[in-house]
Amino acid sequence: MAEKAKITVVGIGPGSLFDMTPRAREAIEHAEVVAGYTTYIRLIEPLLAGKEVIGTGMMQEIDRCRMAVEHAAAGKETVVVSSGDAGVYGMTGLVLELILQREKAERPIFGGTVAGVSAVNAAASVLGAPLMHDFAVISLSDLLTPWDLIKRRAEMAAAGDFVVALYNPKSKKRVHHIEEIREIMLKYRSPETPVGIVTAASRVEEHKVISTLADFTKEEINMFSLVIIGNSQTYVKEGWMLTPRGYGRKEAGL
């Protein structure tokens, strides 16, 4: 029987190699096998020389992660890569589930997660300082979560005056969900509430727009976009989106 190897889940950051942590880069460089969605594999291509690559398309996450677990169980040091942070809508949960489903004697060693720069943090840095107070992160993809539950979560976040960050805001097939979220938010917030849209954060094609809750769905939004909806205190000044932390209550002059 082959000696067990380690399987580690790595967050590669939002896209640029400059935004990958040294620990993530080291994990990839020391791996024999690298598994990931083909789009993300292309982002780290300079690091893959001499490695066995398991690249699969969208909607093939289970097959991809199962193959990676099997390679590690067979004795090959393996990493599974996710964009952003692998523990935020990434592959950590699935990899861990697949490992724990195996008999203990047949499990590879779980090397944990190497945290990465999440998409929400990358987008916020482009917009200014929109996440300086409490915020909620919601994915609008209903492939794995019922849409009614997603809407209920959005309603609670809106009622609680959280800044709301939307992952997977719009796809070619899913074009109306974001309009429903906008209507939910408008029940609790002014139409002039700032909304930031960042597409392809930290990549060559990075683009940002700051709009309003009334009008933001008129802008170009796709699966590479992240949308940040401000709370009741968020404002825009000189092209920057800011959510005050509240220091002005402690110290005069703010």
C-alpha distance (Angstrom), angle and dihedral (degrees) to the residues before:
residue distance angle dihedral
M1 . . .
A2 3.81 . .
E3 3.76 118.3 .
K4 3.79 112.6 -101.1
A5 3.78 117.8 -103.4
K6 3.76 132.5 -163.0
I7 3.77 127.6 -97.4
T8 3.80 116.3 -159.2
V9 3.80 129.1 -176.3
V10 3.79 112.5 -137.6
G11 3.78 129.9 -161.2
I12 3.79 105.9 -147.8
G13 3.80 95.3 -168.1
P14 3.80 127.2 -118.7
G15 3.79 97.5 -46.2
S16 3.77 116.3 -71.1
L17 3.80 117.8 95.9
F18 3.83 86.0 -135.2
D19 3.82 88.6 66.1
M20 3.81 94.3 51.9
T21 3.79 114.6 103.9
P22 3.81 118.6 -118.9
R23 3.81 88.9 -118.4
A24 3.82 91.4 55.1
R25 3.78 92.0 48.9
E26 3.79 91.7 48.3
A27 3.82 91.8 50.7
I28 3.80 91.5 52.5
E29 3.80 93.5 45.4
H30 3.82 91.8 52.4
A31 3.81 95.3 46.8
E32 3.79 124.6 101.2
V33 3.81 93.2 -160.1
V34 3.82 127.6 36.3
A35 3.81 120.4 -168.8
G36 3.79 127.5 -172.7
Y37 3.76 150.6 121.3
T38 3.81 107.1 -61.5
T39 3.83 93.1 -118.5
Y40 3.81 90.3 56.7
I41 3.79 92.7 42.8
R42 3.81 88.2 59.2
L43 3.80 90.3 53.9
I44 3.80 91.6 60.3
E45 3.81 98.2 35.7
P46 3.84 93.9 124.3
L47 3.83 88.4 64.0
L48 3.81 97.7 50.4
A49 3.80 104.4 75.1
G50 3.80 111.6 136.3
K51 3.81 94.7 5.9
E52 3.77 131.1 119.4
V53 3.81 106.9 -115.4
I54 3.79 125.9 -154.9
G55 3.80 105.2 -165.2
T56 3.79 121.8 172.3
G57 3.78 135.2 167.5
M58 3.78 132.3 -107.6
M59 3.82 115.1 -62.7
Q60 3.82 92.5 28.2
E61 3.79 96.5 93.1
I62 3.80 96.8 122.4
D63 3.80 94.1 50.7
R64 3.80 91.6 45.7
C65 3.80 94.8 49.7
R66 3.79 93.2 42.9
M67 3.80 90.4 54.2
A68 3.80 90.0 49.0
V69 3.82 92.0 50.9
E70 3.80 90.4 49.0
H71 3.81 91.7 51.4
A72 3.80 90.6 51.5
A73 3.80 91.5 46.7
A74 3.80 87.4 52.8
G75 3.79 90.9 57.4
K76 3.81 105.6 -92.4
E77 3.79 121.2 127.9
T78 3.80 102.8 -119.2
V79 3.78 139.0 -173.0
V80 3.78 128.8 -168.7
V81 3.79 112.4 -154.3
S82 3.79 128.9 -149.5
S83 3.77 128.1 179.8
G84 3.77 116.4 -111.4
D85 3.79 110.5 -0.5
A86 3.80 113.7 -11.2
G87 3.81 90.0 -144.3
V88 3.82 93.3 56.2
Y89 3.82 109.5 72.7
G90 3.81 85.6 -35.0
M91 3.78 138.2 116.2
T92 3.80 102.3 -81.2
G93 3.79 95.5 93.9
L94 3.79 94.6 47.5
V95 3.82 94.2 46.6
L96 3.80 91.5 49.0
E97 3.81 91.8 47.7
L98 3.81 91.4 51.8
I99 3.81 92.0 48.4
L100 3.81 93.2 49.5
Q101 3.80 91.8 49.2
R102 3.81 89.9 63.7
E103 3.78 124.8 84.3
K104 3.80 109.4 -93.0
A105 3.78 92.4 -114.3
E106 3.82 90.4 55.3
R107 3.78 98.9 46.8
P108 3.79 122.8 109.5
I109 3.78 117.3 -134.8
F110 3.81 111.1 -85.8
G111 3.79 107.4 -132.7
G112 3.79 93.7 -168.8
T113 3.78 126.6 -131.6
V114 3.77 128.8 -47.2
A115 3.80 101.9 -145.7
G116 3.78 118.3 -129.9
V117 3.79 138.4 -168.3
S118 3.81 103.3 -79.2
A119 3.79 123.1 -132.9
V120 3.79 90.9 -116.7
N121 3.82 91.7 55.8
A122 3.80 92.1 45.5
A123 3.81 92.1 50.1
A124 3.80 92.8 46.0
S125 3.81 91.2 53.3
V126 3.80 89.7 55.5
L127 3.81 93.3 50.2
G128 3.80 98.0 46.7
A129 3.81 117.5 -112.1
P130 3.83 108.9 -24.5
L131 3.83 96.3 140.8
M132 3.79 99.3 56.0
H133 3.80 91.3 118.6
D134 3.81 136.6 36.7
F135 3.78 113.6 -44.1
A136 3.79 141.0 176.9
V137 3.79 127.0 -141.5
I138 3.81 117.9 -148.6
S139 3.79 130.6 176.9
L140 3.79 114.9 -144.7
S141 3.80 92.9 -157.7
D142 3.80 108.6 114.4
L143 3.81 95.8 -171.8
L144 3.81 91.1 102.4
T145 3.82 102.1 15.3
P146 3.85 126.3 53.3
W147 3.80 112.3 -108.5
D148 3.82 92.5 -130.2
L149 3.81 89.2 58.5
I150 3.81 91.6 48.7
K151 3.81 90.5 51.5
R152 3.81 91.1 48.9
R153 3.78 90.7 52.6
A154 3.80 90.5 48.8
E155 3.80 89.9 50.2
M156 3.81 92.1 52.5
A157 3.82 92.2 47.1
A158 3.80 91.0 49.1
A159 3.80 92.5 48.3
G160 3.81 90.2 49.1
D161 3.82 91.8 53.8
F162 3.80 92.5 -122.0
V163 3.76 120.2 160.2
V164 3.82 100.6 -112.7
A165 3.80 125.3 -144.4
L166 3.80 116.5 -164.4
Y167 3.79 121.2 -152.2
N168 3.83 119.8 -166.4
P169 3.81 89.8 13.9
K170 3.79 99.6 171.0
S171 3.80 140.3 1.2
K172 3.78 134.9 -179.3
K173 3.81 90.7 -94.6
R174 3.80 97.9 33.5
V175 3.80 104.9 58.0
H176 3.82 104.2 136.1
H177 3.80 102.1 51.3
I178 3.78 93.7 80.8
E179 3.81 90.2 51.9
E180 3.80 89.0 55.9
I181 3.80 90.6 50.3
R182 3.81 89.7 50.3
E183 3.81 90.0 53.7
I184 3.80 90.9 49.8
M185 3.80 91.6 50.7
L186 3.80 92.2 47.7
K187 3.80 89.4 61.0
Y188 3.79 88.3 67.0
R189 3.81 107.0 23.4
S190 3.76 140.2 53.9
P191 3.82 117.0 -96.5
E192 3.82 85.8 -123.0
T193 3.82 93.3 61.6
P194 3.82 107.4 130.5
V195 3.80 117.7 -109.6
G196 3.79 122.6 -170.3
I197 3.80 123.3 -156.7
V198 3.80 119.2 -166.3
T199 3.78 119.8 -177.8
A200 3.81 122.9 -165.6
A201 3.80 93.9 -3.5
S202 3.82 112.7 -151.7
R203 3.80 93.0 4.5
V204 3.81 127.4 109.6
E205 3.80 91.8 -99.4
E206 3.82 94.9 50.3
H207 3.80 113.5 153.4
K208 3.79 133.5 174.7
V209 3.80 135.0 -167.1
I210 3.79 128.7 -178.5
S211 3.78 112.8 -154.4
T212 3.81 137.7 149.2
L213 3.78 134.4 -93.3
A214 3.79 88.5 -108.3
D215 3.80 95.3 54.6
F216 3.82 112.0 19.0
T217 3.81 95.8 102.6
K218 3.81 88.3 64.4
E219 3.80 88.2 69.2
E220 3.81 126.1 86.3
I221 3.82 107.6 -86.1
N222 3.79 126.5 170.2
M223 3.81 142.2 155.2
F224 3.81 90.7 -74.5
S225 3.81 90.3 56.7
L226 3.76 128.5 93.8
V227 3.80 118.4 -158.8
I228 3.81 122.8 -153.8
I229 3.81 116.9 -166.6
G230 3.80 113.9 -162.5
N231 3.79 126.6 -131.6
S232 3.80 126.8 -121.8
Q233 3.83 91.4 -75.7
T234 3.82 100.0 44.4
Y235 3.79 115.7 114.3
V236 3.80 140.8 173.2
K237 3.78 123.8 -126.5
E238 3.81 127.4 173.4
G239 3.79 91.3 -15.7
W240 3.80 96.8 -49.3
M241 3.80 126.5 112.8
L242 3.81 114.4 -139.4
T243 3.79 134.8 -178.1
P244 3.82 108.6 -166.9
R245 3.78 116.0 -126.5
G246 3.79 90.4 -151.1
Y247 3.78 102.1 -106.4
G248 3.78 89.1 139.0
R249 3.81 88.9 73.0
K250 3.79 90.0 59.8
E251 3.76 102.3 37.8
A252 3.79 132.2 30.0
G253 3.78 118.7 -120.9
L254 3.80 100.9 52.0
